[in-house]
Amino acid sequence: MDKDELTAWALANGWQLMAGAPCLTKPSSPKEAIVRMVFKATVVNLEVKKPAGKWEKVSGEGYARIQPDPDTGIPHGLGFEKIPSFSMLMQENKDRQVFARMTGATKRP
C-alpha cells in the first residue's frame, strides 16, 4: 500500500487528518490526537503519544511490505493486528464521526 492508499483507508476507518497526518483522537477529547501515522519517503511509522506529550514510534514498515488484509482491509505490517486497542479506538472514532454527521444533519433547518 502506498501513502494515498493508507490515507484513504485511514479516513474511511475513523481516522482524521490533523497537522497533515492521519490521527486517532481520544474519545473524551476529540481534538487531541493520541495515535498518528507519519509518512516518510519510503516508510510509514505508527506513533503513539505518551502522557508527557512526546510521540513514540511503536512500529514502522516500508510501503512495499504493507498489504491489506483480504477480509478486513486492515493493513498488515504496521502492528494493528497485534494491538487490539487500536481496533477499539478506530471504532470509537468512526462511531463519533458518524454520530456527529447525524447530529449535524438534524440541526439544520
N, C-alpha and C positions, 0 to 999 in steps of 0.2 A: 504494500500500500504506500502511496506517496503522500505528501503533505496535504494536498487537496482532498484526497480520499479520506484521510484520517480526520481532517477538519469537518468534512460533510458527515461522516459517521458520528463524530462527537456532537455536533449540533443537533443531529436527529435523535440523540440519546440523552438529552438533558444537560449537556454542556452548554456554556455560553462564552462568547468572546469577551475577554477582559484584558485590556492592555495588549491586544493583538494575539493573545494565546487562548486556546480553548481551556476553560476552567470549570471546576465544580465548586459550588459555594456551600457554606454552612447552612443547614436547614433553618437555623434560628437567626441567621444574619445573611440574607441573600445577596448582599453587596460585597461580602468578603470571600475572596477565593481561598480555598484550602488545598485544592489539587489542581495542577495545571500540566499541560503538555507543552514542552518547549521544543520548537522545531529548529534544528541546525541544518547545515548544508547536506550532510549525509546521514544523520541520525535524528531520532526523536527521543527526548527524555521525558519521563514521568516524574514530576516533583510534588512533594507534599510540604505544606507549610507547618513548621514546628510552632508550638505555643509561644516561643520567644519572637516569632515573626520571621525567622530565617527559612528559606526554601532549601529542602534536602532532596537530592536525587534518589529515587527509590529503584528506578530501572531505566534502561535505555537500550535502543536497538536500531540497527540500520534499517532504512526504509525497505530494502530488498528482502529482509528477513521477517518482516511483519506481514502476516497473512490473516485475512478474516476467517473466523470460524464458519464452516459451511452451514451450521444450524442456527447459530445466534448472531453471527456477524461481528462478534466482539473480536478485535484484533489480538491475535496471539503473538507473543513476543514482548509485550510491554508489562506483563505481570498482572493484568486484570483477573486472569483465571486463578491466580494464587491467593489473591486477597479479596475475600468475599465482601468486605465492607465497601469496596468500590462499586459493586453492583447495587448495593442498597443505596449508596449515596447518589449514584446516577439515577436510580428510580425516584428517589425523593426530589431531586432537582427537576426531573422530567414531569413528575406529577404537579409540582409547584408551577411550572411553566404552563401546563395545560389548564390548571385551575385559574391562573392569572388571566389567561385568554378568555376563559368562560366568564369570569367576573367582569373583566373589561367589556365584554360584549353585552352583558346585561345592564351595565351602567349607561350605555349610550342611549340617547333619546330616540 
